[in-house]
Amino acid sequence: MAGDRRRQPWRLSLSRGLLIGAIGLILSLWSLGARANSPSTCQYKERPLFGKVQIVESFPDFTVQVVEAFPDLKVQIVNAFPDRCGEWQFVNAFPDFKIKFVTAFPDLKIQFVTSFPGLT
């Protein structure tokens, strides 16, 4: 019996250690996933990939190709408050960045979606 009592605290500390390690791993992976689409990482050429967008033919900030599969960015068109990664509001003046649609050699490949915008 004395031997069993000595083993139990060791087992408890091992199981506690595994539990704490598993919780730590889950929290770190969760925070990493949350950071992937945060405004600070949602950039290209030091410009945000969300906000007010103007379509131009000359002097774009970057060129964009619309694709159906394997996009770099999933874009959701919104009417107001484009403040999350991949949310774009098209405007005619005072844009956050300007784009030009192309069919070959784009800076970014995008896919228009109705939900869950962001980097892929």
C-alpha positions in Angstrom: 0.0 0.0 0.0 2.8 2.4 0.8 4.2 1.9 -2.7 0.8 2.7 -4.2 0.6 5.9 -2.3 3.9 7.0 -3.6 3.0 6.3 -7.2 -0.3 8.3 -7.1 1.3 11.7 -6.6 3.7 11.0 -9.4 0.8 9.9 -11.7 -1.2 13.0 -10.8 1.7 15.3 -11.6 2.3 13.5 -14.9 -1.3 13.7 -15.9 -1.5 17.4 -14.8 1.6 18.1 -16.8 0.1 16.5 -19.9 -3.1 18.3 -19.4 -1.4 21.7 -19.0 0.8 20.9 -22.0 -2.2 20.0 -24.1 -4.1 23.2 -23.1 -1.0 25.3 -23.8 -0.7 23.7 -27.3 -4.4 24.3 -28.1 -4.2 27.9 -27.0 -1.1 28.6 -29.0 -2.6 27.1 -32.1 -5.8 29.0 -31.6 -3.9 32.3 -31.2 -1.9 31.5 -34.3 -5.0 30.9 -36.3 -6.6 34.1 -35.0 -3.5 36.1 -36.0 -3.5 34.7 -39.6 -6.4 37.0 -40.7 -5.7 39.9 -38.3 -5.4 43.3 -39.9 -1.7 43.5 -39.0 -0.8 40.4 -41.2 -3.4 41.0 -43.9 -1.1 43.1 -46.1 0.5 43.1 -49.5 3.2 45.5 -50.5 2.7 47.2 -47.1 -0.9 47.9 -48.1 -3.9 46.4 -46.3 -6.0 43.8 -48.1 -9.2 45.3 -46.7 -10.9 48.6 -46.9 -12.1 50.9 -49.7 -11.0 49.8 -53.1 -11.0 51.7 -56.4 -10.8 50.0 -59.8 -8.4 51.8 -62.1 -6.8 51.2 -65.5 -3.5 53.1 -64.7 -1.2 53.2 -61.8 -2.8 50.5 -59.6 -1.3 49.6 -56.2 -1.5 46.0 -57.4 -3.0 43.9 -60.1 -5.7 41.3 -59.4 -7.0 38.2 -61.2 -10.3 36.7 -60.3 -10.2 32.9 -60.0 -12.5 30.1 -59.0 -10.0 27.9 -57.2 -6.8 28.3 -55.2 -7.0 32.1 -54.5 -4.5 34.0 -52.4 -7.3 36.0 -50.9 -11.1 35.4 -50.5 -12.9 38.7 -50.9 -16.3 39.6 -49.6 -17.9 42.8 -51.0 -19.5 44.9 -48.2 -21.5 48.2 -48.3 -19.9 49.6 -45.2 -17.2 49.1 -42.6 -14.7 47.0 -44.5 -12.5 46.5 -41.5 -11.7 42.8 -41.6 -9.2 40.9 -43.8 -10.7 40.4 -47.3 -13.7 42.8 -46.9 -13.7 45.3 -49.7 -16.0 48.2 -50.4 -15.8 49.5 -53.9 -15.6 53.3 -54.2 -15.0 56.0 -56.8 -12.9 58.3 -54.7 -10.6 58.3 -51.7 -9.7 54.6 -51.7 -7.4 52.8 -49.3 -5.8 51.1 -52.3 -6.3 50.8 -56.1 -6.5 47.6 -58.1 -6.5 46.7 -61.8 -8.1 43.5 -63.0 -5.9 41.4 -65.3 -6.1 38.0 -66.8 -2.4 37.0 -66.5 0.5 37.6 -64.2 -1.4 39.2 -61.3 0.1 40.3 -58.0 -2.9 38.6 -56.2 -5.4 36.0 -57.1 -8.8 36.6 -55.5 -12.1 34.7 -55.2 -15.3 36.5 -54.5 -17.2 34.9 -51.6 -20.4 35.7 -49.6 -18.9 34.6 -46.3 -15.6 33.9 -44.5 -13.3 36.3 -46.4 -9.6 36.3 -45.7 -6.2 34.9 -46.6 -6.0 31.3 -47.7 
